[in-house]
Amino acid sequence: MIIYTPLLEQEIFEDEEQHESFHWLNVNHATVKLRRDVENNSFEIVHMSSTNPSDYLQKHLQPGSIYYL
C-alpha cells in the first residue's frame, strides 16, 4: 500500500508511549498539536491546522512556539 501524505512516518505510525505525550487543542479557531515537556512544565506546538490562511501568519501559532502552564 502507498500512502501519499505530507505527514512524517512517525506521525502516522505513532507508538502508544509517544501518543500519550501529544495533545490536540483549539486556539483561536485553529487546531494545534502540542508536545508536553514534563521537565519544564511547558508545551511546544508541533503542528498547526486551520482553514483560515491568516492563522498561518500568527507567530503564537507557529510550530516551535512554547506555552508555559
N, C-alpha and C positions, 0 to 999 in steps of 0.2 A: 504494500500500500504506500502511496506517495501523498504526503501532506504538504500543501503549499500554504505557508503562513509566515508572517513577519516575526512571530514569537520564537524565542530561543528553545532549544530542546529541553532545557531544564524547566522551563515554564510549562511545557506541555506534559512532560512526564515527571511530575514532582514526587518526591518521597513524602511519606507521612510526616517525618520529622520536619522537613522543610515546609510543608503545608501549614503547620501549626504556627510558624513564625511570621506568616504573612496575613494581613488583614485588608479587607476592602472597605472603603469609606467614601461617602459623598461629601464633597467640599465645594460649596458654591455651584451646585448643579453639575459638577464634574466628578467622575468616579476615579479614585486613586487607589493604587495598591501600595500598601505600606509594609515595610520590614521592621520588625521590632528589634531594638538593640537593648538588651537587658542590662548591660553594664552601665550605660549612660542614661537609662530610663528615657529613651527617645525613640522616635520613629523616623525612618527615611523613606521618601517617595521613590518607588521603584518603577512604577508605570502609571500613566495618566490616560484616561479615556473620556472623551466628550464629543458631543455632536456640534458644539459651538466652536468655530475656529479661533475665536478670540481667547478662549481658555488656554490654548497652547502658548499664548504670549505672556501669560501671567507668571511672574517669577516665583511666587509662592507655591505654584502647582508643578513646577519643573522637576523632573527626576533628579535626585540628589539632594533636594531640599530636605531639611531636617526639622522635625517638630518635637518639642520637649513637653513632657507632662507637667 
